[in-house]
Amino acid sequence: MSFSTWLLFLSVSMAAAFSPGPGVLMAISTASSQGARRAFYSSAGNALGVFIVATTAVTGLGLVLKASALAFGLLKLAGAAYLVYLGIRLWRSAGQQSAAQALQPAAEESRLSTFRAGLLVAVSNPKAILFFTAIFPQFMPPDHIDPLRFLLLTATFTACTLLSHFFYVNCASWLKRNIASSAKRRRLAGRSGALVFIGMGGALLTVR
């Protein structure tokens, strides 16, 4: 792969990664409630999910999903239901406990639960699978799968994803320190995040 081709893929990846989505919202919610360090687990889970989704697309399973209305519909429904579920838990917890406690019910399992939530958000998003199915073939050899190129493209997109999470998490941490200091503001921020989760779940159902 030429350097100019990689730069083109990098620009596409940056644009996609910095477009706010469920993974970014998950990281922001965790950072706002438990701090930037805990958001690392959500972002790590999301990064693993990105790798799984990319592998799914390159191996041809993405084309099967794209061609099968039933498979796509089931994944879309599962992804939407999970986002709405997160939104409802976040809404119920606002003003009573931290948003992270809404997403991680047991304190001793909170890190694992945060990681798992980030992973599930990534792999249950059919839009991500369609993105990789449409974009990756344009940067891969037409007659075979190049493992080194696949790893380079996947690593590039994953790095862009982590960079975008780092940016949004730091913004959320700054807002937490300087703005959302009162219980009323924390409750408003939590419920606003809950509505965004639910809205994303509803929007996911409209994807065709």
C-alpha positions in Angstrom: 0.0 0.0 0.0 1.4 3.4 -0.9 1.7 6.1 1.6 -0.8 8.3 -0.2 -3.4 5.5 -0.1 -2.8 5.1 3.6 -3.3 8.8 4.1 -6.6 8.6 2.3 -7.7 5.8 4.5 -6.5 7.7 7.6 -8.6 10.7 6.6 -11.7 8.5 6.1 -11.0 6.8 9.5 -10.6 10.1 11.3 -13.9 11.4 9.9 -15.7 8.2 10.9 -14.1 7.9 14.3 -14.8 11.5 15.4 -18.4 11.3 14.3 -20.2 10.9 17.7 -21.7 7.4 18.0 -22.7 4.9 20.7 -19.1 4.0 21.5 -18.2 7.7 22.1 -21.3 8.3 24.2 -20.4 5.2 26.3 -16.9 6.6 26.9 -18.3 10.1 27.8 -20.9 8.7 30.2 -18.2 6.6 32.0 -15.8 9.5 32.1 -18.5 11.9 33.5 -19.4 9.5 36.3 -16.2 7.7 37.2 -13.4 9.7 35.6 -11.2 9.4 32.6 -9.2 6.4 33.9 -12.3 4.2 34.1 -13.4 5.2 30.6 -10.3 3.5 29.3 -12.0 0.1 29.9 -15.0 1.2 27.8 -12.7 2.4 25.0 -10.6 -0.8 25.1 -13.8 -2.9 24.8 -14.9 -0.7 21.9 -11.5 -1.1 20.2 -11.7 -4.9 20.4 -15.3 -4.7 19.0 -13.9 -2.6 16.1 -11.4 -5.3 15.3 -14.1 -8.0 15.4 -16.4 -6.0 13.2 -13.5 -5.3 10.7 -12.7 -9.0 10.6 -16.3 -9.8 10.0 -16.5 -7.5 7.1 -13.2 -8.6 5.5 -14.0 -12.3 5.7 -17.2 -11.9 3.8 -19.7 -12.2 6.7 -20.4 -8.5 6.3 -21.6 -9.2 2.7 -23.9 -11.9 4.0 -25.3 -9.5 6.6 -25.8 -6.9 3.9 -27.6 -9.4 1.6 -29.8 -11.0 4.3 -32.6 -8.7 5.4 -33.4 -11.1 8.3 -29.8 -11.2 9.7 -29.5 -7.5 9.3 -32.8 -6.9 10.9 -32.0 -9.1 13.9 -28.7 -7.4 14.5 -30.3 -4.0 14.1 -33.0 -4.9 16.7 -30.4 -6.3 19.1 -28.2 -3.2 18.8 -31.2 -0.8 19.2 -32.5 -2.8 22.2 -29.1 -2.7 24.0 -28.8 1.1 23.5 -32.3 1.7 24.8 -31.5 -0.6 27.8 -28.4 1.4 28.6 -30.5 4.6 28.3 -33.2 3.4 30.6 -30.6 2.3 33.3 -28.8 5.7 33.0 -32.1 7.6 33.3 -33.1 5.7 36.4 -29.8 6.2 38.1 -29.6 10.0 37.4 -29.6 11.9 40.6 -29.6 8.7 42.7 -26.3 7.1 41.9 -23.5 7.5 39.4 -24.0 6.8 35.7 -21.4 4.1 35.9 -23.3 2.3 38.6 -26.2 2.2 36.2 -24.0 0.5 33.6 -22.1 -1.7 36.1 -24.3 -3.0 38.9 -21.6 -4.7 40.9 -18.7 -2.6 42.1 -16.2 -5.5 42.0 -17.1 -6.3 38.4 -17.3 -2.7 37.3 -14.1 -2.7 35.1 -15.1 -5.9 33.4 -18.7 -4.7 32.9 -17.5 -1.4 31.4 -15.2 -3.3 29.0 -18.0 -5.6 28.1 -20.4 -2.7 27.5 -18.0 -1.0 25.2 -17.5 -4.3 23.3 -21.2 -5.0 22.9 -21.9 -1.5 21.7 -19.4 -2.0 18.9 -20.3 -5.4 17.7 -24.1 -4.9 17.8 -23.9 -1.8 15.6 -24.9 -2.8 12.0 -23.9 0.6 10.7 -20.3 -0.2 11.7 -20.3 -3.5 9.8 -21.8 -1.9 6.7 -19.1 0.8 6.9 -16.3 -1.7 7.0 -18.0 -3.8 4.3 -18.1 -0.7 2.0 -14.7 0.9 2.8 -12.3 -2.0 3.4 -12.6 -3.6 -0.1 -11.6 -0.3 -1.7 -8.2 -0.5 0.1 -7.6 -4.3 -0.2 -6.4 -6.3 -3.2 -9.4 -7.4 -5.3 -8.5 -11.0 -5.6 -7.3 -12.0 -2.1 -7.1 -10.9 1.5 -3.7 -9.4 2.4 -3.2 -10.1 6.1 -0.5 -7.3 6.5 -2.7 -4.7 4.8 -5.7 -5.8 6.9 -3.7 -5.4 10.1 -2.5 -2.0 9.0 -6.0 -0.8 8.1 -7.5 -2.2 11.2 -4.8 -0.8 13.5 -5.2 2.6 11.8 -8.9 2.7 12.3 -8.6 1.4 15.9 -6.0 4.1 16.7 -8.4 6.7 15.3 -11.2 5.3 17.5 -9.0 5.5 20.6 -7.8 9.0 19.7 -11.4 10.2 19.3 -12.4 8.6 22.7 -9.4 10.3 24.3 -10.5 13.6 22.9 -14.2 13.3 24.0 -13.3 11.8 27.4 -11.0 14.7 28.2 -13.8 17.1 27.1 -16.2 15.3 29.4 -13.7 15.4 32.3 -13.2 19.1 31.8 -17.0 19.7 31.9 -17.3 17.6 35.0 -14.7 19.7 36.8 -15.8 23.1 35.7 -19.6 22.9 35.0 -21.4 19.8 36.3 -20.6 20.3 39.9 -24.0 20.4 41.5 -26.3 17.4 42.0 -28.9 19.1 39.8 -26.5 19.5 36.9 -25.3 15.9 37.3 -28.8 14.7 37.2 -29.5 16.8 34.1 -26.3 15.5 32.4 -27.2 11.9 33.2 -30.7 12.1 31.9 -29.5 14.0 28.8 -27.1 11.1 28.1 -29.9 8.6 28.7 -32.1 10.4 26.1 -29.2 10.3 23.6 -28.7 6.6 24.2 -32.5 6.0 23.6 -32.5 8.3 20.6 -29.6 6.4 19.1 -31.4 3.1 19.6 -34.5 4.5 17.9 -32.4 5.9 15.0 -30.7 2.5 14.6 -34.0 1.0 13.8 -34.4 3.3 10.8 -31.1 2.0 9.2 -31.7 0.0 6.0 
